[in-house]
Amino acid sequence: MPRAVYVLALGIFAMVTSEFVVAGLMPQMADGLDATIPQIGYLITAFAAAMSLGGPLLTVAVLRLRPKRALAVLFVVFLLGNALAATASGYGVMVAARVITGVASQAFFGTAISLCARLTRPEVRGRAVAVLMNGLMLGTLLGLPMSTLIGERLGWRAAFWVITGLALLAALCTLAGVPDVPHAEDGGSLREEMGVFRNRGLWRALATSTCVIGATFCAFSYFNPILTEVTGFGAGTVPLLLIGYGAATVIGNNIVGRLADRHTVTVLLFGLVLNLVFLTGFALLAHLKAPTVVFMMGIGLVGVTMNPAMVTRVQRVGNARPLVNTVHSSFITFGIIIGSSVGGLAIADFGLRAPLWLGAGMAVIGTLTLVPDLPFRATGAGREPAGGSSEAHPKPIEGPPEVRPKPAERPA
């Protein structure tokens, strides 16, 4: 696996930690910004909305840059936004800071995934995406508790400064460890980049990803109140359960990464069906502690861990360039918004188990979006064999052409 993939994962870890930091520091930030808890909650929504809507626009703005330069620009934008958050004098400034960092994060995800595809061979691309997505999983497992602990001990501004430092470290590692590959030869004008979105198979793949993540976040967004008020766990036990959930996502992500290249649609099918089983079981037996723990860990294994298979499928039916990957990330973020917002509305009318049933319903819809591309039905880009156009599988690039030795300089 190229070293650059691990370096890019560090950048994703920093940005995901920034995304989730607000969730762990709501009371402190409410006091510091003279805001209410719901208003601080809206900062999470602002970040997600900025990712979903603004990320593709920023990606278009850096589309003609060489990938390494594009990543450098996105790091600068992110660092400015995160520094603004750390020094925010009021709630309005903090909203602006969250929008800036959200837009930069989404564009970074898309550009990083595209570069990852260019640096690796097609047959190991799913595994490479899994390594990249470990940055996301570890952001949940380690980044959130780390930033929460720092914020509780040193103040919420200190947490944002530490994340700024982490992002700066990731930026320096990117400058040192990511090859300055040329602009993609198959890249074209914006009109040509947009032409791929006429493919109906791509829209099905995007819809599947929205449903996979939406189903998972219907549950994840409300683990805390469900575990304490329905299951009866103490408040001190919930963080340990969330760590277990985070560990399950890391394990599941690496398993899916090893299977995603050869069994893309099958992995997605099994993941959605198993998630349906776990969500339904959780909804029915949430009042029992042992089954709840099993179902919660099951959701961790087959929920957000589908990312490598989702990315592989989208790249096969579309292409592996930054705009497609960023739009895909936007659809994933849209799933998060649906899961958290609609799930919250359902609680008001139907109680704390309602988001789990909503998640099960989204898993069913996601399964239906796979039907045209199932291995025994498909004849196009969604089928199990590597398939796809050559455009979706650019040759891996080991490094910038200018640093490769000339034939006469090669050892005999």
Disulfide bonds with the S-S distance in Angstrom:
none
